[in-house]
């Protein structure tokens, strides 16, 4: 049974606008390879609450998708090893 999920990713500000857009496209492609992408929003560059890897700003991206229960684990595995991602969280959106 498919569930709804929300992904929020903080990308490194060192990537710049073009690098963040490229990495966002990569994340979009990964989600579409194993799930149904409902929406993908680039929330822009924002100040972080605390420094991460000596960076004070980051690009925020939010994605909503529908997938089987095993897909988020695979997505998290890929995001952990992707350069340019400071933090991410995948949560299941309740009914």
DOVEXKE-94751 format. One line per 5 residues: their letters; for each residue x, y, z of N, C-alpha, C. Coordinates in steps of 0.1 Angstrom, whole numbers, plus 5000, padded with zeros to 4 digits. Example, Ala and Ser with C-alpha at 12.3 -4.5 7.8 and 13.67 -1.06 7.14 Angstrom:
BEGIN
AS	5132:4943:5078:5123:4955:5078:5132:4967:5078; 5128:4978:5071:5137:4989:5071:5129:5000:5079;
//
This chain:
BEGIN
XXXXX	5008:4988:5000:5000:5000:5000:5009:5012:5000; 5006:5022:4992:5014:5034:4990:5010:5044:5001; 5020:5051:5006:5018:5061:5016:5023:5075:5011; 5019:5086:5017:5023:5099:5014:5035:5103:5023; 5045:5109:5017:5057:5113:5024:5060:5128:5020;
XXXXX	5067:5134:5030:5073:5147:5027:5088:5147:5030; 5095:5152:5021:5110:5153:5022:5114:5168:5023; 5122:5172:5032:5127:5185:5033:5143:5183:5033; 5149:5191:5024:5164:5190:5022:5170:5204:5024; 5181:5204:5031:5189:5217:5031:5201:5215:5023;
XXXXX	5203:5222:5013:5214:5221:5004:5225:5232:5008; 5237:5229:5005:5248:5238:5009:5247:5251:5001; 5249:5262:5007:5249:5275:5001:5261:5277:4992; 5272:5269:4994:5284:5270:4986:5281:5265:4972; 5270:5258:4969:5267:5253:4956:5264:5264:4947;
XXXXX	5258:5275:4952:5253:5286:4944:5240:5283:4938; 5234:5292:4931:5220:5290:4925:5220:5279:4915; 5229:5279:4906:5229:5268:4896:5232:5255:4901; 5242:5254:4911:5245:5241:4917:5233:5235:4925; 5226:5244:4932:5214:5240:4940:5203:5235:4930;
XXXXX	5201:5242:4919:5191:5238:4909:5195:5224:4903; 5207:5222:4900:5212:5209:4895:5209:5198:4905; 5213:5200:4917:5211:5190:4928:5196:5188:4930; 5188:5198:4929:5174:5196:4931:5168:5188:4920; 5173:5189:4908:5169:5181:4896:5173:5166:4899;
XXXXX	5185:5164:4905:5190:5151:4908:5181:5144:4918; 5177:5152:4928:5168:5146:4939:5154:5143:4932; 5149:5152:4924:5136:5150:4917:5137:5137:4909; 5148:5135:4902:5149:5123:4893:5149:5110:4902; 5156:5111:4913:5157:5099:4922:5143:5096:4928;
XXXXX	5135:5106:4932:5122:5104:4937:5113:5098:4926; 5114:5103:4914:5105:5099:4903:5109:5084:4898; 5121:5080:4901:5125:5066:4897:5118:5055:4906; 5113:5059:4918:5107:5049:4926:5094:5053:4932; 5089:5065:4929:5077:5070:4936:5070:5079:4926;
XXXXX	5058:5084:4931:5051:5094:4923:5053:5107:4930; 5059:5117:4923:5061:5130:4928:5049:5138:4927; 5044:5143:4939:5032:5151:4939:5035:5166:4937; 5046:5171:4944:5050:5185:4943:5065:5186:4947; 5071:5196:4941:5085:5199:4944:5086:5214:4945;
XXXXX	5090:5219:4956:5091:5234:4958:5105:5237:4963; 5111:5247:4956:5123:5253:4961:5120:5265:4969; 5123:5264:4982:5119:5274:4992:5129:5286:4992; 5140:5284:4985:5150:5295:4984:5161:5294:4995; 5169:5304:4995:5181:5305:5004:5176:5311:5017;
XXXXX	5179:5304:5028:5174:5309:5041:5186:5308:5051; 5185:5316:5061:5195:5315:5072:5192:5303:5081; 5202:5295:5084:5201:5284:5093:5200:5288:5107; 5193:5280:5115:5192:5283:5130:5205:5282:5137; 5214:5273:5132:5228:5271:5137:5237:5267:5125;
XXXXX	5250:5270:5127:5259:5266:5117:5260:5251:5115; 5261:5247:5102:5263:5233:5098:5275:5234:5089; 5285:5226:5092:5297:5226:5084:5303:5240:5081; 5302:5249:5091:5307:5263:5090:5299:5271:5080; 5286:5267:5078:5278:5275:5069:5266:5281:5076;
XXXXX	5263:5293:5073:5252:5300:5080:5239:5300:5072; 5240:5297:5059:5228:5297:5050:5227:5284:5042; 5215:5281:5037:5213:5269:5030:5201:5271:5021; 5200:5263:5010:5189:5263:5001:5179:5252:5006; 5167:5255:5008:5157:5246:5013:5148:5241:5001;
XXXXX	5146:5228:5001:5138:5222:4990:5128:5212:4997; 5115:5213:4993:5105:5204:4999:5098:5197:4988; 5097:5183:4990:5090:5175:4980:5080:5166:4987; 5068:5165:4981:5058:5156:4986:5056:5145:4975; 5056:5133:4980:5056:5121:4971:5048:5110:4977;
XXXXX	5043:5101:4968:5036:5089:4972:5045:5077:4968; 5047:5068:4978:5056:5056:4975:5052:5045:4984; 5058:5033:4981:5056:5021:4989:5065:5024:5001; 5063:5016:5012:5070:5018:5025:5085:5016:5025; 5090:5009:5015:5105:5006:5015:5112:5017:5007;
XXXXX	5106:5025:4999:5113:5036:4992:5120:5046:5000; 5114:5052:5011:5120:5062:5018:5134:5058:5024; 5135:5046:5028:5148:5041:5033:5159:5041:5022; 5155:5038:5010:5165:5038:4999:5168:5053:4996; 5158:5062:4996:5160:5076:4993:5170:5082:5004;
XXXXX	5168:5078:5016:5177:5083:5027:5191:5079:5025; 5193:5066:5021:5206:5061:5018:5213:5069:5007; 5206:5072:4997:5212:5080:4986:5215:5094:4990; 5206:5100:4998:5208:5114:5003:5220:5115:5012; 5222:5105:5020:5234:5105:5030:5247:5105:5022;
XXXXX	5248:5099:5011:5261:5099:5004:5262:5109:4993; 5252:5118:4991:5253:5128:4981:5259:5141:4986; 5270:5145:4979:5277:5158:4983:5268:5170:4981; 5269:5180:4990:5261:5192:4989:5248:5192:4997; 5245:5181:5003:5233:5181:5012:5238:5182:5026;
XXXXX	5233:5192:5033:5237:5195:5047:5228:5186:5056; 5215:5187:5054:5205:5179:5063:5193:5176:5054; 5186:5165:5059:5174:5161:5052:5165:5154:5062; 5152:5153:5060:5143:5146:5068:5132:5141:5059; 5128:5128:5060:5117:5123:5053:5107:5118:5064;
XXXXX	5094:5124:5063:5084:5120:5072:5072:5115:5065; 5065:5106:5071:5052:5101:5065:5041:5111:5069; 5033:5115:5059:5022:5124:5062:5010:5116:5066; 5005:5119:5077:4993:5111:5082:4981:5113:5074; 4972:5103:5077:4959:5103:5070:4950:5113:5076;
//
